[in-house]
């Protein structure tokens, strides 16, 4: 017996549940824009990853073809990206504020890179050997790896402190 109610007998994903949580690409995009700035509740992995694919694919397309529109796209869609990321972290029973974790290393990396951008004689090797830049870059990279692991982790079964399970699972489904 399957513990995941999101699969039908044919192995295809079921349609979204009555609360509007998405399982398909189109439904994920629709749900994210419906909850444009909703930072409460939970988002399934499919909702988060489908929207992330959409966001970055369109953004890269604009950056290569029409860079001015790429900036507008990024700015206009930043709130829904932050919101779906917060809801995805909520699904794993973590605060949405964890998505700010990489910001810890940015000041170090930026301060370490300051000389690189102001000194025309400084080489890329000098930048990579700068301890402040290196420590900041390692912190940023490490925190992004941690976030990716959390985003890919299945959500908690049943309700948690952030709301009901977007897949409609209960704690009892774990033992079926």
C-alpha positions in Angstrom: 0.0 0.0 0.0 1.3 3.4 -1.0 1.9 5.9 1.8 1.7 8.8 -0.6 -1.9 9.8 -1.6 -0.4 11.9 -4.4 -0.1 9.0 -6.8 -3.0 7.4 -8.6 -3.2 3.8 -9.8 -1.6 4.7 -13.2 1.3 6.3 -11.4 0.4 9.8 -12.4 0.2 12.6 -9.9 -3.3 13.3 -8.6 -4.8 16.7 -9.3 -4.3 19.4 -6.7 -6.2 19.0 -3.4 -9.2 21.2 -2.6 -7.1 23.8 -0.9 -5.2 24.5 -4.2 -1.9 22.9 -3.4 -0.2 22.0 -6.7 1.3 18.8 -8.0 1.9 19.8 -11.7 4.0 22.5 -13.3 1.0 24.7 -14.3 -0.8 24.3 -11.0 2.4 25.1 -9.1 2.9 28.4 -11.0 -0.8 29.3 -10.5 -0.6 28.5 -6.8 2.5 30.5 -6.2 1.0 33.6 -7.9 -2.3 33.1 -6.1 -0.3 33.2 -2.9 2.0 36.0 -4.2 3.1 37.3 -0.8 1.7 34.6 1.6 4.4 33.6 3.9 2.2 31.5 6.1 1.3 27.9 5.5 3.2 25.1 3.7 4.3 24.4 0.2 5.0 20.9 -1.2 8.3 20.0 -2.9 6.6 20.0 -6.3 5.2 23.5 -5.8 8.6 24.8 -4.8 10.7 23.1 -7.4 8.4 23.7 -10.3 8.2 27.4 -9.5 12.0 27.6 -9.0 12.5 26.0 -12.4 10.0 28.5 -14.0 11.5 31.5 -12.2 15.2 30.8 -13.1 14.4 29.6 -16.6 12.5 32.7 -17.5 15.0 34.9 -15.7 18.0 33.4 -17.6 16.1 33.7 -20.9 15.5 37.4 -20.2 19.1 37.9 -19.1 20.4 36.5 -22.4 17.8 38.1 -24.7 16.6 41.3 -23.1 18.7 42.1 -20.0 16.5 45.1 -19.1 13.5 42.8 -18.8 15.5 40.3 -16.8 16.0 42.9 -14.1 12.2 43.8 -14.1 11.4 40.0 -14.0 13.7 39.4 -11.0 12.3 42.4 -9.1 8.6 41.6 -9.9 8.9 37.9 -8.9 11.2 38.2 -5.9 8.3 38.3 -3.4 6.6 35.1 -4.6 10.0 33.4 -4.7 10.6 34.4 -1.0 7.1 33.4 -0.1 7.2 29.9 -1.7 10.6 29.4 -0.2 9.3 30.3 3.3 6.3 27.9 2.8 8.7 25.1 1.7 10.8 25.5 4.8 7.5 25.5 6.8 6.7 22.1 5.3 9.9 20.7 6.8 8.8 22.3 10.2 11.5 25.1 9.9 11.1 28.8 10.1 11.0 30.7 6.8 13.7 33.0 8.2 16.3 30.2 7.5 16.4 31.3 3.9 18.3 34.4 5.1 21.1 32.2 6.3 23.5 32.8 3.3 23.4 36.5 4.1 25.8 35.8 7.0 28.8 35.3 4.7 28.0 38.0 2.2 29.6 40.9 4.2 32.8 39.0 4.6 33.0 38.0 1.0 32.1 41.5 -0.2 34.7 43.1 2.1 37.3 40.6 1.0 36.5 41.3 -2.7 36.6 45.1 -2.2 40.3 45.3 -3.0 39.9 43.1 -6.0 37.5 45.5 -7.7 39.5 48.6 -6.7 43.0 47.4 -7.5 43.6 46.8 -11.3 46.8 44.9 -10.5 45.1 42.4 -8.2 44.7 39.0 -9.8 41.9 36.4 -9.4 44.4 34.3 -7.4 44.9 37.2 -5.0 41.1 37.3 -4.5 40.8 33.6 -3.9 43.7 33.7 -1.4 42.1 36.6 0.6 41.0 35.0 3.9 38.0 37.2 4.3 36.7 36.5 0.9 37.4 32.8 1.2 35.7 32.5 4.6 32.6 34.4 3.4 32.4 32.4 0.2 32.6 29.1 2.1 29.9 30.3 4.5 27.6 31.3 1.6 28.2 28.1 -0.3 27.8 25.9 2.8 24.5 27.5 3.8 23.1 27.2 0.3 24.0 23.5 0.3 22.2 23.1 3.7 19.1 25.0 2.3 19.0 22.8 -0.8 19.1 19.7 1.4 16.2 21.1 3.4 14.2 22.1 0.3 14.6 18.6 -1.1 13.6 16.9 2.2 10.1 15.5 2.4 7.7 17.6 4.5 6.4 16.4 7.8 3.5 14.0 7.7 0.3 15.6 8.9 -0.1 19.0 10.5 2.8 20.8 12.0 3.1 24.2 13.7 2.8 26.0 10.3 -0.4 24.3 9.1 -1.8 21.2 7.4 0.1 18.9 5.2 -0.1 20.2 1.6 -0.3 16.6 0.3 -3.1 15.8 2.7 -1.1 13.1 4.6 -1.7 12.3 8.2 0.6 10.8 10.9 -1.4 7.6 10.4 -0.3 7.3 6.8 3.3 6.7 7.9 2.3 3.3 9.3 0.0 2.2 6.4 
